[in-house]
Amino acid sequence: LTLNSDKPDFAADATDLFEKFEADTDIVVTCQQEAVSDFKSGLEKNRRLSRKWKVVGHGEHWGATGFSMCNAQIMSVFVKAKGGILFGGETEQESTVNRAVSSWCGNQNRLIERGELRDSYQRTVIKTHTRMHTTSSTGKGGLSTTLTLPATPHREEMHVTLVCAHFDSQASAKRDENIAQMVEESVAASEFDGGSCVDFDWNTAQWQRDPHACKQKQIGLDAVVLLGDLNYRLVPDAQLFGSRSWPPPNEEIMKVVANPLLRKSLAAADPLSSKCSKENQASAIDPDRFNFVCNEPFEHYPPTYKRRDRVACASHAVFEDAIRNQDWATLEREKSKWVRAVDAAVHSKKAKEFTKKKDVGKQAIKLVQESQETGHKCSFLKGVKEMCLDKSADGCAVLADSGRGNSCADFCGKHGYVCVDAWEDFQDTCKAMLPWSCNTPYKTSTDLICKCAQRGSAATGSRNLYLPEFDPSDLGHIYSVVNAGADLRFFHSDQQKLASAMPVVTFVAEMCYAKGKSPFPLKETQVPALMQMGWLDRVCHRTNYLSNMKVEQLSDEALIHDAFSDHVGVIVGLRFAKEKA
């Protein structure tokens, strides 16, 4: 797992993480950046899980990165073990960052420098060697841990180095230097570099072979895994967003971001994708490639950075899940919530002050948040005896005390809404006895069931101009992703639901990732070198081609529902196998 977040407590997250992988995972590695708390301390608060998962490697490298003046890269290695004896304890280490910053922080770098887990027969289960690395005076860099797993009847001894990194955010050349430095330091200090048999080319980050020195078949280190906030952002290309202008409008960018299949095209703008080797065991040195194999998350989940609004991003995560799972009911509920909010913003008292879409968006976000906090979208209506939830899918249906001689149109109108439906109630309940006209007063009683909606909402049938147009031809692309590998028919009703929802999904994505700001951090006269957007949080691996180790990626998922940080956490499952020859 890699996660850039200054969340103060990871107790609940640790419980979720280790329960998730309790059944089929042997080792969990957490790599945190800009952290002030960690999964290790979070796990310690769960007595059952902390007995089952042993911490065999841990390091904290403190400094000042990002907007928080005091934070750390924190790496922890957990091994699932029912029993056993753990050797190795946490110690404070001499600060390797700028001393003034370190002194101001008041935090000490910490390491479980060497750890070992043995079983009840005193046989070694795993050994770890953890080190710190500094790539800047403010504390960027990270930690690395070399894992040694002894030979068994079915596999050879394995040596894998994991590098947890937070690289430079400004210059691509500097990031490349960071990779070379940290990989070089971690491999050289691993004690399993194979001596003269396996040399590492630091310029290409690739192993190469000396045929004369390798006659003894010394393999040494089998693989390196690089994970963390690697900070490689998308390289801008207007054509990728279907735009002729530069920079492309936010709306055009978000149409791609909101569409799982169109997102796949952004791989061409991802530096890690273009740098990475496509062949796990490639032996030829390519000086223009990074030569690691990285996860390719583009189709699976939206960019991991930069998220600007928690409410919008949490809602965008709901849309992502609903589209992929074909959960049309959830899709419709979430869409209706935002349509109501945008319409209410357009017709609010503040609407005269709005000059741009971002003003409407911010007001809509505020209204959505308020409705979530109050627990119901119709709580703003006054003079309500009961909320009629079964009739409120695309409006607000209530048992209203409209006043004798008043109509539902009168009741809705005094709240700034319009009436879209009405019924005569049965014995002061939400049960409808007879259909009623919105404009007809009820003279014998004060109670009516009134359904109110904002002007221009989905319930009244008119379109809101602040929601973007959407090309229906893109629906086939989305549906092909939704039904990937499945033999399902494309129902017309589903196509209509997607068509009506995608403008709202695009709008919410724009509020999540832009909120009125451009993803291009540049002056108008400059040509941008990068975007404030991309899949920065990655997991990459590289095997020594002299080794017979095989690395297989099993899963790739993101914590898109966690809106605490402006990054998205990423969990990648890897299987390491080294069968005996």
C-alpha positions in Angstrom: 0.0 0.0 0.0 1.2 3.5 -0.8 -0.6 6.5 0.7 0.2 10.3 0.9 -1.9 11.6 3.8 -1.5 13.5 7.0 -4.4 11.7 8.6 -3.8 11.8 12.4 -5.0 8.3 13.2 -4.9 5.1 11.2 -6.6 2.7 13.7 -9.7 2.2 11.6 -7.8 2.0 8.4 -5.4 -0.6 9.8 -8.3 -2.7 10.9 -9.9 -2.5 7.4 -6.6 -3.2 5.7 -5.5 -6.3 7.7 -9.0 -7.8 7.8 -9.1 -7.4 4.0 -5.9 -9.4 3.5 -6.2 -11.8 6.4 -7.1 -14.8 4.4 -4.8 -14.9 1.4 -1.8 -12.5 2.0 1.5 -13.4 3.7 3.3 -10.0 3.8 1.8 -6.4 3.9 4.0 -3.4 3.2 2.8 0.1 3.9 4.6 3.1 2.4 3.3 6.5 3.7 4.3 10.0 2.6 3.7 13.3 4.4 2.6 11.2 7.3 2.2 12.2 10.9 0.8 8.8 12.0 1.2 5.3 10.7 -0.4 1.9 10.2 1.9 0.3 12.7 0.6 2.4 15.6 -2.9 1.9 14.2 -2.6 -1.9 14.2 -1.4 -1.9 17.8 -4.8 -0.6 18.8 -6.5 -3.8 17.5 -5.5 -6.6 19.9 -6.7 -9.5 17.8 -5.0 -8.4 14.6 -1.8 -7.2 16.2 -1.3 -10.7 17.6 -1.7 -12.2 14.1 0.5 -9.7 12.2 4.1 -9.1 13.3 6.0 -6.0 12.5 9.4 -7.1 11.2 10.5 -3.9 9.5 9.8 -0.3 10.2 11.3 3.1 9.5 10.4 6.8 9.9 12.3 9.5 7.9 11.2 12.9 9.2 11.4 16.3 7.5 9.3 19.0 6.0 7.6 18.2 2.6 4.3 19.4 1.1 2.2 22.0 2.9 2.7 20.4 6.3 5.9 21.6 7.9 6.6 18.4 9.8 5.9 15.0 8.4 7.6 11.8 7.4 8.0 8.9 5.0 7.0 5.9 7.0 7.5 2.3 5.9 6.3 -0.8 7.8 6.6 -4.5 6.9 4.0 -6.9 8.5 4.2 -10.7 8.3 1.2 -12.9 9.1 2.3 -15.3 11.8 0.2 -17.2 14.3 3.1 -17.5 16.7 6.8 -17.2 16.6 9.5 -15.1 18.2 10.4 -11.6 16.9 13.9 -10.3 17.2 14.9 -6.7 16.6 13.6 -3.5 18.2 13.0 0.1 17.2 15.8 2.5 17.8 16.3 6.2 17.2 18.7 7.1 14.4 20.8 10.2 13.7 18.9 12.7 11.6 19.8 12.6 7.9 17.8 15.7 7.0 18.4 19.4 7.5 19.2 19.8 11.2 17.3 23.0 11.6 14.1 21.4 10.2 14.7 18.2 12.2 15.2 20.3 15.4 12.0 22.3 14.7 10.0 19.2 14.1 11.1 17.6 17.4 10.8 14.1 15.8 13.6 11.6 15.6 14.1 9.2 12.7 13.3 5.7 13.9 14.2 2.3 12.6 13.8 -1.4 13.2 17.1 -1.7 11.4 17.3 -5.5 11.5 14.4 -7.7 12.2 13.9 -11.5 12.3 10.9 -13.7 12.8 11.5 -17.3 13.9 9.0 -20.1 14.4 8.6 -22.2 17.5 11.5 -24.5 16.3 13.8 -21.4 16.1 13.8 -21.6 12.3 14.0 -18.3 10.5 10.8 -17.3 8.8 11.9 -13.9 7.5 14.8 -11.5 8.0 14.7 -7.7 7.2 17.3 -5.0 6.9 15.8 -1.4 6.8 17.7 1.8 5.8 16.9 5.5 5.4 17.6 7.6 2.3 17.6 11.4 1.8 17.3 13.1 -1.6 16.7 16.7 -0.5 17.5 19.1 2.3 13.8 19.3 3.3 13.4 15.6 3.9 12.3 13.9 0.7 13.6 10.5 0.1 12.4 7.5 2.0 13.3 4.1 3.3 14.2 0.7 1.9 13.9 -2.8 3.4 15.5 -6.0 2.1 13.5 -9.1 2.8 15.2 -12.5 3.0 13.0 -15.6 2.9 14.9 -18.9 3.6 14.7 -21.8 1.2 11.9 -24.4 1.6 11.4 -27.8 -0.1 9.5 -26.0 -2.9 11.5 -22.8 -3.5 15.0 -21.3 -3.3 16.0 -18.6 -0.9 14.6 -15.2 -2.0 16.0 -11.7 -1.5 13.7 -8.7 -2.4 14.4 -5.0 -1.7 11.4 -2.7 -1.3 12.0 1.0 -1.7 9.4 3.4 -0.2 9.9 6.8 -1.8 8.7 10.4 -2.0 10.4 12.1 -5.0 10.8 15.7 -6.2 7.6 17.3 -7.4 9.0 19.9 -9.8 11.6 18.5 -12.1 11.5 15.2 -14.1 15.3 15.0 -14.3 15.4 15.4 -10.5 13.0 12.5 -10.1 15.1 10.3 -12.3 18.1 11.2 -10.2 16.1 10.3 -7.0 15.3 6.9 -8.4 18.9 6.1 -9.4 20.2 7.3 -6.0 17.7 5.4 -3.8 17.9 2.2 -5.8 21.6 2.3 -5.9 21.9 2.9 -2.2 19.3 0.2 -1.3 20.8 -2.4 -3.6 24.4 -1.7 -2.6 23.5 -2.0 1.1 21.4 -5.1 0.7 24.2 -7.5 1.3 22.8 -9.5 -1.6 24.0 -7.6 -4.6 25.8 -10.6 -5.9 29.3 -9.1 -5.7 30.9 -8.7 -9.1 28.4 -11.1 -10.7 25.5 -8.7 -10.9 26.3 -5.1 -11.5 23.6 -2.4 -11.5 23.6 0.3 -14.1 22.5 3.4 -12.3 21.8 5.5 -15.4 19.3 3.0 -16.7 18.2 1.5 -13.4 18.8 -2.0 -14.8 20.9 -5.0 -14.0 23.5 -6.1 -16.5 25.7 -9.2 -16.6 29.4 -9.7 -16.5 29.8 -13.1 -18.2 33.3 -13.7 -16.8 32.3 -13.0 -13.2 29.1 -14.9 -13.3 30.5 -18.4 -13.9 29.8 -19.2 -10.3 26.1 -18.5 -10.8 25.9 -16.0 -7.9 22.5 -14.5 -8.2 22.3 -12.1 -5.2 19.3 -9.8 -5.0 16.3 -11.2 -6.9 14.1 -8.1 -7.3 13.5 -4.5 -6.4 10.0 -3.1 -5.7 9.7 0.7 -5.9 6.5 2.3 -4.4 5.3 5.6 -3.1 4.5 9.1 -4.2 6.8 9.0 -7.3 5.4 12.4 -8.4 5.4 11.7 -12.1 2.5 13.8 -13.5 0.8 13.7 -16.8 2.6 15.4 -19.7 0.0 17.7 -21.3 -1.2 16.9 -24.8 -4.3 18.8 -26.0 -5.1 16.0 -28.5 -5.6 13.5 -25.7 -8.5 15.6 -24.4 -10.0 16.1 -27.9 -9.3 19.8 -27.8 -7.8 22.2 -30.4 -7.0 24.9 -27.9 -4.3 25.0 -25.3 -4.7 24.5 -22.5 -7.8 22.5 -22.9 -10.9 23.7 -21.0 -11.4 21.9 -17.6 -14.7 20.5 -19.0 -12.9 18.7 -21.9 -10.3 17.2 -19.5 -12.9 15.9 -17.1 -14.9 14.2 -19.9 -11.9 12.0 -20.3 -11.3 11.6 -16.6 -14.9 10.6 -15.9 -14.9 7.9 -18.7 -13.0 4.7 -17.7 -12.1 3.7 -21.3 -11.2 7.2 -22.4 -8.9 7.4 -19.4 -6.9 4.5 -20.8 -5.7 6.8 -23.5 -3.9 9.0 -20.9 -1.3 6.2 -20.6 0.4 7.9 -23.5 0.8 11.0 -21.3 2.0 9.2 -18.3 5.8 9.4 -17.9 6.1 6.1 -15.9 4.1 4.2 -18.5 6.4 5.4 -21.3 9.5 4.9 -19.3 8.6 1.4 -18.0 9.7 -1.8 -19.6 6.9 -3.9 -21.0 8.9 -7.1 -20.6 9.6 -8.3 -17.1 12.7 -10.2 -18.0 14.1 -7.8 -20.6 17.9 -8.1 -20.8 18.8 -5.4 -23.3 19.7 -2.1 -21.8 17.5 0.7 -23.2 19.0 4.1 -22.0 15.6 5.8 -22.6 13.6 3.5 -20.3 13.1 3.2 -16.6 13.1 -0.6 -17.1 10.7 -1.3 -14.2 7.3 -2.7 -14.7 4.7 -0.4 -13.1 1.0 -0.9 -12.4 -1.2 0.5 -15.1 -4.2 2.0 -13.2 -5.7 4.3 -15.9 -8.8 2.3 -16.6 -9.3 0.9 -13.1 -9.6 4.2 -11.2 -9.3 8.0 -11.7 -6.1 10.0 -11.2 -4.7 9.7 -7.7 -3.8 13.4 -7.7 -4.7 16.3 -7.2 -8.1 16.2 -5.5 -9.4 19.5 -4.3 -12.7 18.9 -2.6 -13.6 16.1 -0.3 -17.4 16.2 -0.8 -17.2 16.2 -4.6 -14.4 13.5 -4.6 -16.4 11.2 -2.3 -19.4 11.6 -4.6 -17.2 10.9 -7.7 -16.1 7.7 -6.1 -19.8 6.7 -5.7 -20.3 7.3 -9.4 -17.3 5.3 -10.3 -18.5 2.3 -8.4 -22.1 2.6 -9.6 -21.1 2.7 -13.3 -18.7 -0.2 -13.0 -21.1 -2.3 -11.0 -24.1 -1.4 -13.1 -25.8 -0.1 -10.0 -28.3 2.1 -11.8 -30.4 2.9 -8.6 -27.3 4.4 -6.9 -26.3 6.2 -10.0 -29.7 7.8 -10.3 -29.8 8.8 -6.6 -26.4 10.4 -6.7 -27.2 12.1 -10.0 -30.5 13.5 -8.6 -28.7 14.8 -5.5 -26.3 16.9 -7.6 -29.0 18.0 -10.1 -31.1 19.4 -7.2 -28.0 21.0 -5.6 -27.0 22.7 -8.8 -30.5 23.9 -9.5 -30.8 25.2 -6.0 -27.5 27.1 -6.4 -28.7 28.6 -9.7 -31.9 29.9 -8.1 -30.5 30.9 -4.7 -30.2 34.4 -3.5 -26.5 34.4 -4.2 -27.0 33.4 -7.8 -26.7 37.1 -9.0 -23.1 37.0 -7.6 -22.2 34.0 -9.7 -20.1 34.8 -12.7 -18.6 31.4 -13.5 -19.4 27.7 -13.3 -17.0 27.4 -10.3 -19.2 29.7 -8.3 -22.3 27.5 -8.9 -20.2 24.4 -8.2 -19.0 25.7 -4.9 -22.5 26.6 -3.8 -23.7 23.2 -5.0 -21.0 21.4 -3.0 -22.1 23.5 0.1 -25.7 22.4 -0.4 -24.8 18.7 -0.9 -22.7 18.9 2.3 -25.5 20.5 4.2 -28.0 17.9 3.1 -25.6 15.2 4.2 -25.1 16.7 7.5 -28.8 17.2 8.2 -29.5 13.7 7.1 -32.1 14.5 4.5 -32.3 16.5 1.3 -35.7 18.0 2.1 -35.0 19.3 5.6 -35.0 22.9 4.4 -38.8 22.8 3.9 -40.8 24.4 6.7 -44.3 23.5 7.8 -43.8 19.8 7.3 -45.6 17.1 9.3 -43.8 14.1 7.7 -41.2 13.4 5.0 -42.6 11.0 2.4 -39.4 9.2 1.5 -41.0 6.7 -0.9 -42.0 9.6 -3.2 -38.9 11.7 -3.0 -36.6 10.0 -5.6 -36.5 13.1 -7.9 -37.9 15.8 -5.6 -39.0 16.5 -2.1 -42.4 14.9 -1.2 -43.8 15.9 2.2 -47.0 15.8 4.1 -47.4 19.6 4.2 -49.5 21.9 6.3 -50.2 24.2 3.4 -52.8 26.2 5.2 -56.5 26.1 4.6 -57.3 27.4 1.1 -53.7 27.1 -0.2 -52.4 24.7 -2.8 -49.2 22.7 -3.1 -48.0 25.3 -5.7 -48.4 27.9 -2.9 -46.5 25.7 -0.4 -43.6 24.9 -2.8 -43.5 28.5 -4.1 -42.9 30.1 -0.7 -39.7 28.0 -0.5 -38.6 29.1 -4.0 -39.5 25.8 -5.5 -42.2 24.5 -8.0 -44.8 21.8 -7.4 -44.3 18.8 -9.7 -47.0 16.5 -8.1 -49.7 16.4 -5.4 -52.0 14.0 -3.6 -54.8 14.1 -1.1 -53.4 12.3 2.0 -55.1 9.4 3.9 -55.6 10.2 7.6 -52.7 12.6 8.0 -50.1 10.1 6.6 -47.9 9.9 3.5 -50.2 7.3 2.0 -51.9 8.9 -1.0 -55.7 8.6 -1.2 -56.3 10.5 -4.5 -54.2 12.4 -7.1 -54.4 16.1 -6.7 -53.6 19.1 -8.9 -50.6 21.3 -7.9 -52.7 24.5 -8.3 -55.9 23.3 -6.7 -56.4 24.5 -3.1 -57.7 22.0 -0.5 -60.6 23.8 1.2 -61.8 21.3 3.8 -58.4 20.7 5.4 -54.8 22.1 5.6 -53.0 18.9 4.8 -51.8 17.8 1.4 -48.9 15.6 0.1 -46.8 18.0 -2.0 -43.8 17.1 -4.1 -41.5 20.1 -4.7 -38.5 20.5 -6.9 -36.1 23.2 -8.0 -36.9 25.1 -11.1 -35.0 23.5 -14.0 -34.5 20.2 -12.1 -34.8 16.7 -13.6 -38.3 16.5 -12.0 -39.6 19.5 -14.0 -38.0 18.3 -17.2 -35.8 21.2 -18.2 -32.0 21.2 -18.6 -29.6 23.1 -16.5 -27.0 25.0 -18.6 -24.3 24.6 -16.0 -24.1 20.8 -16.6 -21.9 20.0 -19.6 -23.1 18.4 -22.9 -22.2 14.8 -23.4 -21.6 12.9 -26.5 -23.9 9.8 -26.5 -21.4 7.9 -28.7 -19.1 7.6 -25.7 -21.7 5.4 -24.0 -20.5 2.4 -25.9 -17.0 2.9 -24.6 -18.2 3.1 -21.0 -20.4 0.1 -21.3 -17.7 -2.0 -22.8 -15.6 -1.4 -19.7 -18.6 -2.0 -17.4 -19.3 -5.3 -19.1 -15.7 -6.3 -19.8 -15.5 -10.1 -20.2 -19.2 -10.5 -19.5 -21.9 -11.7 -22.0 -24.5 -9.1 -21.2 -26.9 -7.2 -23.5 -26.8 -3.5 -23.9 -30.3 -2.5 -22.7 -31.7 0.7 -24.1 -32.8 1.8 -20.6 -29.3 1.4 -19.3 -28.0 3.6 -22.2 -30.5 6.3 -21.3 -29.4 6.2 -17.6 -25.8 6.6 -18.5 -26.6 9.3 -21.0 -28.5 11.3 -18.4 -25.9 10.7 -15.7 -22.6 11.4 -17.5 -23.0 15.2 -17.6 -23.4 15.2 -13.9 -20.5 12.8 -13.4 -18.3 15.1 -15.5 -19.5 18.1 -13.5 -18.7 16.4 -10.2 -15.3 15.2 -11.5 -14.5 18.8 -12.4 -15.4 19.9 -8.9 -13.3 17.2 -7.4 -10.1 17.7 -9.5 -10.3 21.4 -10.4 -13.0 23.3 -8.4 -12.5 26.3 -10.7 -8.7 26.0 -10.8 -6.7 24.8 -13.9 -4.8 21.5 -13.7 -2.0 23.5 -15.4 0.2 25.4 -12.9 1.5 27.9 -15.4 1.5 31.5 -16.5 -0.4 32.2 -19.6 2.8 33.0 -21.5 4.5 29.7 -20.6 4.3 26.3 -22.2 3.5 23.8 -19.4 5.8 21.0 -18.7 3.4 19.1 -16.5 -0.1 19.0 -15.1 -1.3 19.1 -11.5 -2.9 15.7 -12.3 -1.8 12.1 -12.7 -1.3 8.7 -11.2 1.5 9.8 -8.9 1.1 7.0 -6.4 2.5 3.8 -8.0 4.0 0.4 -7.4 6.8 -0.8 -9.8 9.0 -3.8 -9.8 12.1 -5.1 -11.6 13.6 -8.6 -11.4 17.2 -9.6 -11.9 17.2 -11.5 -15.1 19.9 -13.8 -13.8 17.4 -14.9 -11.2 14.6 -17.4 -11.9 12.2 -15.3 -9.7 8.8 -14.5 -11.3 6.7 -11.5 -10.1 3.0 -11.5 -11.0 0.6 -8.6 -10.3 -2.6 -9.9 -8.8 -4.6 -6.8 -8.2 -4.6 -3.0 -8.5 -7.1 -1.0 -6.5 -7.4 2.5 -5.1 -8.9 4.0 -1.9 -11.1 6.4 -3.9 -13.7 6.7 -1.1 -11.0 8.1 1.3 -11.4 11.8 0.7 -9.1 12.9 3.6 -6.1 13.6 1.4 -5.5 15.3 -2.0 -4.0 11.9 -3.0 -5.6 8.5 -3.5 -4.1 5.6 -1.7 -3.2 2.6 -3.9 -3.0 -1.1 -3.0 -1.3 -3.5 -5.5 -1.1 -7.2 -4.9 2.1 -9.0 -6.0 3.1 -12.7 -6.0 6.8 -13.6 -5.8 7.8 -17.1 -6.9 11.2 -18.7 -7.1 10.9 -22.4 -7.8 13.9 -24.7 -7.3 15.7 -25.4 -10.6 
